[in-house]
Amino acid sequence: MKRKTTLPVYHSDITALNELDQLPDGRFHNFMNYQRQFTDDVGSEDTQGRVLWGLGSAVADRTDPSARGLARELFEKALRKLKLSYPRALAYAICGQYEFLRHYDGAAQVRRKLEQFAGRLARIYERSANEHWQWFGDDYSMPARHCSKTARLCCWSASKTAAAFRI
């Protein structure tokens, strides 16, 4: 259950991303010091994937049209040139694309990018899995496991592609 007092916070978080974090190429910063200066040139791939998941969720779940519109604008700018290679970052991004498609089912570019990322994730799995190790490389942390399983379900639900089942 969402409390009315938290709704302005969600909107201000989206606004902060717009004003502070998003770079001209669509990527986001991750680290800021106490003087409110960024200490990184650009955030990690994990950061990009997590932001995409958060923005996709805001697009899917927000009832305020202005917050949803801003989240959509940030999401589309972030996705446009996004290139990811790490399994966890790909999984986060797939979850975000799924969330976006829950509200904008006809967004063909988002669906195509989801299918590209799912194919990339499936290829990573196929290269690193064997009969003794059925996972992605050496990243066996619980968050990575959970997110990758979630990404597989999101991918299948959104695209019905075979890539989701190869993972």
N, C-alpha and C positions, 0 to 999 in steps of 0.2 A: 504494500500500500504506500503510495506516494503522499507525503505530507505537503500541504500548501506552502509551508515555509521553505521547502527545498527547491521549489520550482524556480525562483529567481536565481538561485545559485547555479542551476544548470544553464540558464540563459547567459549568466555572466561568465561562466567557464567557456562557453562557445565563443562569446565576444572576445575574451582574453586570447583565445587561440587565434582569432582573426587579427587582433591588433598587435600581438606580440610574437607569436611563435611561427606563423607560416612564412616561409621564405618565398621569394618570387618564383622559384621553380616548383613550388607546391609542397616541398618537404618542411619538416618542423625541427626546431631546436629541442633539446632535452634538458640541458643544465643551465641554471641561472644562479648567480651568487646573491648575497644579501643586498647588494646595491642595485639589484634588478638588471644586471648586465649578463648577457649570455656568455657562457664560458666554453661553448663548443661552436664549431663552424656549422655543424648540422648534426641532428640526432642520429642514433644508430638505426639499423634496419628494424630492430625490435620496436623502437620508438615510432617509426613510420607505420608499422603494422598495428600497433596498439592504438595510435591516434585514429587510424582508419576504422578500426573496430568501434571506438567510442563515437566517432562521427556517424558511422552507419547506424549505430543504435539510436543516436539522437534523431536521425532522419526517420527511423522506423517508429519511435515511441513518443516523440514530442507532439503535443496537441497544439502548441502555440505556433501559428504559421510563420511568424518572423524567425523564431528559433530554428524551426525545421528548414526554412529557406536558407538561413545562414549556414547551418550544418551541411546542407546539400551543396552549397557553393564551395565550402572548404573541402568537402569530400571529393567533389569532381576535380577541383584543382590539384588536390593531393594525388589522386589516382592517375591523372593524365600522363605523367612521365615516370611514374613509380616503377622502379626496378628493384626486385628483391631476389636474394639467392639463399638466405638462411631459412631452414624449415620452420622455426618458430615464428619468424616474421611473416613468412608466407601464410602460415596457419592463422595468425591474427588478422591479416589482410583479408583472407577468404571469409572469415567470420564477419568482418565489417561489410564486405560486399553482399553477403547473404542478408544482413540486416537492412542494408540499403534497398535491396530488391524486394524485401517484404513490403515496402511502401511503394516503390516505383518498379513494379514487376516488368514493365516494358523497356527498361533502361538497357538497351542492347550493348552499349560500350562497356558498361559495368559487368554485364553477364559474360562478354567475351574475355575481359580481363580476369574474371573469376576462373573461367575455364583455362586460361593460360597459366595462372598461378597454380591451379589444381594439377595440371599436367606437369609443371615443374616440380611440385611437391611429390607427385607420384614417381617421377624419374629419380629424384633424390632417394626416395625409399627403395626403389628397385636396385640402385647402385650399392646401397649400404646394407640392405637386409640379406640375411642368409638363414639357414635352418636353425642356427643357434642364437641369432640376434635379429629379431624382426622389428627393427626400429630405424630411426634416422641417424646415421653417423654415430657419434658417441654422446649425443645429447639425450640423456635418459632422465632428466629432471621431471618431477611430477607436473609442474606447470606446462612443460613442453608436451608431455604425454596427453594431458587433459585437453589442451588447446588443439593438438593435432587430431584427436578423435572428434572434437567438436567441429573442426574444419571439414573433416571427411563427411560428417552428417550434413553440414551446411552446404557443401558442394553438391552432394547428391540431391538434396532437397531443392536447390536453386537451379541446377543445370541438368540433372539426370545423366551426367556423363560417366563414362566407364572409368575415368581417372580416379573418381572417388572410391571405387572398389579395388583399384590396384594398390591402394595404400592399406 
